[in-house]
């Protein structure tokens, strides 16, 4: 798994969107047991936090020590620095395994082998993510051009799985049919720019060119805030769920 986020862990914790409550209610409805969960690639622990309200114990792992230092701390969440594909967990431990905005970075074959080793029979696995930000038609046009052309060649190849809405990731489980979900919020200009600055392609572009391309983008979208403090933003939720049989 690549670590593209340790160097911007504070930005990640502050600006990345949170998953909707409706999704967690749906996840809860699919569970047959709520003892122990594993949140893999936990980042700042936002999904682990939600799981802590559903499970007796949550184990949360990441390969970024910097991310874990910014993670939400609760008594029933235990964070450890471990790769997704090779953990120290015992066999048949988990009732649920979640992976939020991370599975596209994994070695699928090795990770799924670890899932099948550590999951209980009929445990739920949920690969969660979110697609490209949606605002208004005019602003989306500007952001899409930035995404595809300004920084397009700087995205890691794994990003395509998000653009393909997780439909093309291998998923060797008994699939659960899921509703459509979306993340919806009102954001200030500072929040939107902060979020775009967390994109890995922005970091790659800045490193290679010695300048941050988001400054120019910000000047182009600034007029959208002239008559309002916040705008509505949304992200379509990407979701593959299944039972480990």
BELHULIN-V417100 format. One record per pair of residues at least 12 apart in sequence whose ideal C-beta (glycine too) atoms are under 6 Angstrom apart, sorted by the first residue. I is the first residue (numbers start at 1). J is the second residue. Records with the same first field share a line. If there is no record, write none. Layout:
I=J + J
//
This chain:
1=63 + 84 + 105 + 106
2=105
3=63 + 64
4=200
5=64
6=64 + 66
8=198
9=66 + 67 + 70
11=197 + 198
12=198
13=44 + 70
15=194 + 195 + 198
17=183 + 235
18=46
20=181 + 183
22=181
23=181
24=50
28=54
30=124 + 176
31=124
32=122
33=95
34=54 + 55
35=56 + 95
36=57 + 93 + 94 + 95
37=51 + 55 + 58 + 96
38=59 + 94 + 97
39=51 + 60 + 98
40=61 + 84 + 99
41=62 + 99 + 102
42=60 + 62
43=67
44=70 + 71
45=60 + 71 + 72
47=98 + 100
48=60 + 77
49=72
52=74 + 76 + 77
57=76
58=77
59=78
60=77 + 79
61=80 + 82
63=83
65=81
84=106 + 111
85=107 + 110 + 111 + 114
89=118
91=117
92=120
93=118
94=118 + 119 + 123
95=120 + 123
96=123 + 124
97=115 + 119 + 125
98=126
99=127
100=128
101=129
103=127
104=158 + 161
105=158
108=170
112=172
119=244
122=243
123=244
125=173 + 242 + 244
126=241
127=240
128=239
129=162 + 166 + 238
130=183 + 235 + 237
131=236 + 238
133=233 + 235
134=234
135=231 + 233
139=221 + 224
142=220 + 221
146=217
150=213
151=201 + 205
154=201 + 204 + 205
155=201
165=238
166=238 + 240
171=240
173=242 + 244
174=242 + 243 + 245
175=242
176=241 + 242
178=239 + 241
181=237
182=234 + 236 + 237
183=235
184=234
185=233
186=230 + 232
187=233
188=230
189=225
193=218
196=214
197=214
202=214
//
